[in-house]
Amino acid sequence: MGQNEDHYQTWSKAVYQALVDGDVQAVVSQWAADGAYISTEPFGNHRTLRGRKAITEAMEDFVTQSRNRRVLQNELLSATVERGIFNIWLKWEGENGTEYACNFIVVTTLDADDRCVSFQEWNVAGAKDTSS
């Protein structure tokens, strides 16, 4: 694995392990102070969060509303100096006990300190109830 791949894979593993562990501060510590989190969901549901405060609030909401978070896949598809592209599969249980699974394509840009300045995700499989 090359240097670019190492940087992005190390970053992604740290973020998603912290998310599984419910450690919001560890997740957010991987972002630059003015970093952006952009989520593009099917049917035009988009949101952009900028800065650690907004990203912290979103991560706290997710951790509070989910249990048994698991990373099924964290695959680095491509890495250059400018960006890393991942395929991420997540599974979790919602507050009402419903199990969800999502497949994301993620494009991440890291700064010189390996902090995320831009995180763009596309939900390609859709959140779905997998309990039946």
C-alpha positions as CSV (number, residue, x, y, z in Angstrom):
1,M,0.0,0.0,0.0
2,G,1.4,3.4,-0.9
3,Q,1.6,6.5,1.3
4,N,-1.6,8.0,0.0
5,E,-3.5,4.8,0.7
6,D,-2.0,4.5,4.2
7,H,-3.1,8.0,5.1
8,Y,-6.7,7.5,4.0
9,Q,-7.1,4.0,5.2
10,T,-5.7,4.9,8.7
11,W,-8.1,7.9,8.8
12,S,-11.1,5.9,7.8
13,K,-10.4,3.0,10.2
14,A,-10.1,5.4,13.1
15,V,-13.3,7.3,12.3
16,Y,-15.5,4.2,11.8
17,Q,-14.1,2.4,14.8
18,A,-14.8,5.4,16.9
19,L,-18.3,5.5,15.5
20,V,-18.9,1.9,16.3
21,D,-17.6,2.5,19.8
22,G,-19.9,5.5,20.2
23,D,-16.9,7.8,20.8
24,V,-18.2,11.1,19.2
25,Q,-15.1,13.1,20.3
26,A,-12.8,10.6,18.7
27,V,-14.8,10.8,15.5
28,V,-14.9,14.6,15.4
29,S,-11.2,14.9,16.3
30,Q,-10.5,13.5,12.8
31,W,-12.0,16.6,11.2
32,A,-10.3,19.9,10.6
33,A,-11.8,22.8,12.6
34,D,-13.6,24.1,9.5
35,G,-14.1,20.7,7.9
36,A,-17.3,19.9,5.9
37,Y,-19.6,16.8,6.1
38,I,-21.8,16.6,3.0
39,S,-24.5,14.0,2.8
40,T,-26.4,13.4,-0.4
41,E,-29.3,10.9,-0.1
42,P,-31.7,9.5,-2.6
43,F,-34.5,11.7,-3.8
44,G,-32.8,15.0,-3.1
45,N,-32.3,14.9,0.6
46,H,-29.0,16.7,1.1
47,R,-27.3,18.3,4.1
48,T,-24.1,20.1,4.6
49,L,-22.5,20.5,8.0
50,R,-19.5,22.8,8.4
51,G,-17.2,22.8,11.4
52,R,-16.6,20.5,14.4
53,K,-19.6,21.9,16.3
54,A,-22.1,20.9,13.6
55,I,-20.5,17.6,13.0
56,T,-20.4,16.8,16.7
57,E,-24.1,17.5,17.0
58,A,-24.9,15.2,14.1
59,M,-22.7,12.4,15.4
60,E,-24.2,12.7,18.9
61,D,-27.6,12.4,17.4
62,F,-26.6,9.3,15.5
63,V,-24.9,7.6,18.4
64,T,-27.9,8.5,20.7
65,Q,-30.4,7.1,18.3
66,S,-28.5,3.9,17.4
67,R,-27.2,0.7,19.0
68,N,-25.1,-2.2,17.8
69,R,-23.3,-0.2,15.2
70,R,-21.2,-2.3,12.9
71,V,-18.9,-1.7,9.9
72,L,-19.5,-4.5,7.4
73,Q,-17.1,-3.1,4.9
74,N,-14.6,-0.2,4.8
75,E,-12.9,-0.5,1.4
76,L,-10.5,2.1,0.0
77,L,-11.3,2.2,-3.7
78,S,-8.8,4.8,-4.8
79,A,-6.4,7.3,-3.2
80,T,-4.4,10.2,-4.5
81,V,-2.9,13.2,-2.7
82,E,-6.1,15.1,-3.3
83,R,-8.7,12.5,-2.1
84,G,-9.6,9.0,-1.0
85,I,-12.7,7.2,-2.3
86,F,-14.3,4.5,-0.1
87,N,-17.1,2.0,-0.2
88,I,-18.5,1.8,3.3
89,W,-21.3,-0.6,4.5
90,L,-22.8,0.2,7.9
91,K,-25.4,-1.7,9.9
92,W,-27.1,-0.5,13.1
93,E,-30.2,-0.9,15.2
94,G,-32.5,2.1,15.6
95,E,-34.2,3.3,18.8
96,N,-37.3,1.2,18.0
97,G,-35.2,-2.0,17.5
98,T,-35.4,-1.9,13.7
99,E,-32.1,-2.9,12.0
100,Y,-30.7,-0.7,9.2
101,A,-28.0,-1.3,6.6
102,C,-26.6,1.4,4.4
103,N,-24.0,1.3,1.6
104,F,-22.1,4.6,1.1
105,I,-19.7,5.9,-1.4
106,V,-17.5,8.4,0.4
107,V,-15.0,10.9,-1.0
108,T,-12.7,12.4,1.6
109,T,-10.0,15.1,1.4
110,L,-7.4,15.3,4.2
111,D,-5.2,18.2,5.1
112,A,-1.4,18.0,5.9
113,D,-2.3,16.9,9.5
114,D,-4.5,14.0,8.2
115,R,-7.6,15.8,9.3
116,C,-10.7,15.8,7.1
117,V,-11.4,19.0,5.3
118,S,-14.1,17.6,3.1
119,F,-16.3,14.4,3.5
120,Q,-18.9,13.7,0.9
121,E,-21.1,10.7,1.2
122,W,-23.7,9.2,-1.2
123,N,-26.1,6.6,0.1
124,V,-26.2,4.1,-2.8
125,A,-28.3,1.4,-1.3
126,G,-30.7,3.3,0.9
127,A,-31.4,2.8,4.5
128,K,-33.6,-0.2,4.9
129,D,-35.2,-2.3,7.5
130,T,-33.4,-5.6,7.5
131,S,-35.2,-7.2,10.4
132,S,-37.6,-9.3,8.3
